[in-house]
Amino acid sequence: MLINAELLLQYQRCKRRSFLDIHGDKGLRDAPNELLGKLQQDKIAHQLTNLAQLTYQRPNYPSGNWKTGEKATLELMQRGVEYIHKGVLSATYSEAYTLLSRPDLLVKQPGQSHFGDWMYVPANIELGKRPKQEYQVVAAFHAQVLATVQGVIPDTAWLILRTKNTNYAVDLFKWTPQMQQILEEFTQILELPNPPEVFISRQKCNLCHWYSQCYAVAQTQQHLSLLPGVTPIRYTQLQTLDITTLESLANTSPAILENLVGFDSQVAGKLVVQAQSVLQKRPLILPYPLPKENITFTAPIELYFDIEAQPDLDLNYLLGVLVVDRVANTEKFYSFLADKPEDEELVWQQFLNLVWQYPQAPIYHFCTYEFDTVQRLAKLYKTPYSSVRPVLNRFIDVYEQLTQSVALPVESYALKAIARWLGFEWRNPEASGAKCIYWYDQWLETGDRTLLEGIQSYNEDDCRATRIVKDWLVKFFTDEYVWQLA
């Protein structure tokens, strides 16, 4: 059986995924994800940009014919080619497994090897901006296979990252032992009759082609990873106490948990109440809620604010504001949209002009991105802080207020999960922040304005969902405190 770098990379992210990639029914995999496709295209573009600066050769062989590819690669290495792109190398790991390495580059260096007075070091071109552990482990994997082929261990391995002019040297003395340990664990797991235990971590799982299957398993099991606040580290700690079900966690005293790794008194209390909320299917006030006077309020005029951004371009291209006038009983949505990246400053000024019209109106948003981005845009476009500070002072983070005060019977505290629990639906159920990144990228390529209209509709729905959540929070605490005082 072949073990390649991609399997080892994915194993570090999720042990279950690599098992399923080898043993799972490929017919059960999810359809390709648009955002994942965009990321793959971005990686190819990044690789081509770096390769364009080099004179390299690539072994010629039929697709998937690794034996022929390996022979062609060895011929290039024996000739002393300076740069070899996507060379094929292999090494026997055990009777059952062969390691297959295809580094982005093999770079010729002075030294002694089977080939003469030169040797090669591997280099991988990665889309990330920093040398993540998983990248360095994969680099050590390539180096180990290469050492077998050329008869000498490379001095180093290189990561060519997205940060400009950054080639990162991987410390093989440090990372090779870790890679070997991970490789040994991986092969042991591949021998198991069943895949490793499911653990849903949405940020990591959402782009995986096994997500739907794993999520269905987790739901059937009522797995604790579906409970907000249960991280892998905390789950491991709960397992040591044989707390593996909602019922057992809901009935646990927080004092038992608060000294565990990854916990403290506040986390322990919140997690127990969270389990109780899901079991009872109703919202519950947390042990240490915000004081009632600090909970969000209803104002005569309220602004609801949401941003759509394109991270690759470092661009905030849509600033949407819903103006709610409770006195006049009117609502109006403003969509400040940058048709092209250079319009960001114009959009920024349009946003400021609107919010300055309502100097007393609170500005509600969900999570910290909007607050942080306004600070950044003010600095970028040299807006006087004296003009921006009064605006920032009116920002109210609905997410922060909610998560510090109440536990909801939901699997996630993302805006979509909470608003849908309250009965709100987006006009396009397939729309998402990730889809908008893809759509804006497509707009820049195609000029299809319906893509922008879809983004604007989604952004407006985000603003309206924020309002729904905020209004519910005000009513819940008003009713709850009235009930407590009765």
HELIX and SHEET records of a PDB file:
HELIX    1   1 ALA A    5  ARG A   13  1                                   9    
HELIX    2   2 LYS A   15  HIS A   23  1                                   9    
HELIX    3   3 LYS A   26  LEU A   28  5                                   3    
HELIX    4   4 GLU A   34  LEU A   51  1                                  18    
HELIX    5   5 TRP A   66  ARG A   79  1                                  14    
HELIX    6   6 GLN A  133  GLN A  150  1                                  18    
HELIX    7   7 LEU A  172  LEU A  190  1                                  19    
HELIX    8   8 ARG A  202  CYS A  205  1                                   4    
HELIX    9   9 TYR A  211  GLN A  221  1                                  11    
HELIX   10  10 LEU A  224  LEU A  226  5                                   3    
HELIX   11  11 PRO A  232  THR A  240  1                                   9    
HELIX   12  12 LEU A  246  ALA A  250  1                                   5    
HELIX   13  13 PRO A  254  LEU A  257  1                                   4    
HELIX   14  14 SER A  265  GLN A  280  1                                  16    
HELIX   15  15 LYS A  292  ASN A  294  5                                   3    
HELIX   16  16 PRO A  311  LEU A  313  5                                   3    
HELIX   17  17 PRO A  341  ASP A  343  5                                   3    
HELIX   18  18 GLU A  344  TRP A  356  1                                  13    
HELIX   19  19 TYR A  369  LEU A  380  1                                  12    
HELIX   20  20 TYR A  385  LEU A  392  1                                   8    
HELIX   21  21 VAL A  398  THR A  403  1                                   6    
HELIX   22  22 LEU A  415  TRP A  421  1                                   7    
HELIX   23  23 GLY A  433  THR A  446  1                                  14    
HELIX   24  24 ARG A  449  LEU A  485  1                                  37    
SHEET    1   A 3 LEU A   2  ASN A   4  0                                        
SHEET    2   A 3 THR A  98  SER A 101  1                                        
SHEET    3   A 3 LEU A  89  THR A  92 -1                                        
SHEET    1   B 5 TYR A  83  HIS A  85  0                                        
SHEET    2   B 5 LEU A 105  SER A 113 -1                                        
SHEET    3   B 5 GLY A 116  ILE A 125 -1                                        
SHEET    4   B 5 ALA A 157  ILE A 160  1                                        
SHEET    5   B 5 ASN A 167  VAL A 170 -1                                        
SHEET    1   C 2 LEU A 284  ILE A 285  0                                        
SHEET    2   C 2 VAL A 406  ALA A 407 -1                                        
SHEET    1   D 5 THR A 330  LEU A 337  0                                        
SHEET    2   D 5 LEU A 315  ASP A 325 -1                                        
SHEET    3   D 5 ILE A 301  GLN A 310 -1                                        
SHEET    4   D 5 ILE A 363  HIS A 365  1                                        
SHEET    5   D 5 PHE A 395  ASP A 397  1                                        
END                                                                             
